[in-house]
Amino acid sequence: MSTAFDILLNGVALGSVYALVALGFVIIFKASGVMNFAHGSLLLLGGYLTAVLHERLGFYAALALAVLATALVAGAVDLILLRRLDPHATHVLTILTIGVDIALMTDLTRRIGGDLLSLGDPWGGSVSTFGGSTVPHTRIASIVVSLLVIGAVFAAFRFTAWGLSLRAAAEDREAAALMGIRLHRIRTLAWCLAGALAALAAVFLVAFPAPGLERTTGEIALKAFPAAILGGMTSPPGALLGSLLIGVTEALVAGYEAELSALGGGFGDVAPYAVMLLVLLARPNGLLGEKEAIRV
């Protein structure tokens, strides 16, 4: 029973962090129709800034500054680069995010090198025991913080002028523009929010029991990409549901690795994509995605 509980808790904790990343994918896609492949490098940037600043500023101040800086860098990507191109050429904008990712990731990889960086989180290796199960405090913190942040984001979608404008732009950009909604501002704010969420997610992705921040940490964001696709790229609740499904699947594969040895030792790395493909075969628009209306 304790093993099953441990696996479920690890899956929910991992899924809650993936949800922060997947929500960033969805927010940008809703605002601009762009698949942001630079998300992994933004996540690595947030983690790197926290790692290099926490000794001088303390963990919480370093994290706040890293979240702010990553949000500004993400907003600058849209403001300086993407805004100069035709907003309707989403395929070109998507390709441009790949270039941004390569440039930013290359610089961060050079700075990190072969080091393993600690972010100085206050939970460290602390654990608690419940009914024979050992629970790391980082797992509990990741679930609580993710719930609070995701709840705040959903409240912003529902109750703020920005959220209403974002939903209107996602439905029909031309109609939203005609109604006076400033699409450029909505899109830039969406990029800023996605960057902030990625920086926050980095803390829990590299905290105990993970060894720390390394140059390949940004690749973890790619595991959240199937979660966003799985839930439906236009559905924030779908991103949350897809993230939990991916997180629990990854935890199950890791927990029962011996029983799944026939599938290969690296099956855990492809399990999220296998789940995504199986679900999309049944629901091509994702779990909560909406079918696109086509007029003829």
Secondary structure, 3 states (H helix, E strand, C coil): CHHHHHHHHHHHHHHHHHHHHHHHHHHHHHHHCCCCCCHHHHHHHHHHHHHHHHHHHCHHHHHHHHHHHHHHHHHHHHHHHHHHCCCCCHHHHHHHHHHHHHHHHHHHHHHHCCCCECCCCCCCCCEEEECCEEEEHHHHHHHHHHHHHHHHHHHHHHHCHHHHHHHHHHHCHHHHHHCCCCHHHHHHHHHHHHHHHHHHHHHHHHCCCCCCECCCHHHHHHHHHHHHHHHCCCCHHHHHHHHHHHHHHHHHHHHCCCCCHHHCCCHHHHHHHHHHHHHHHHCCCCCCCCCCCCCC
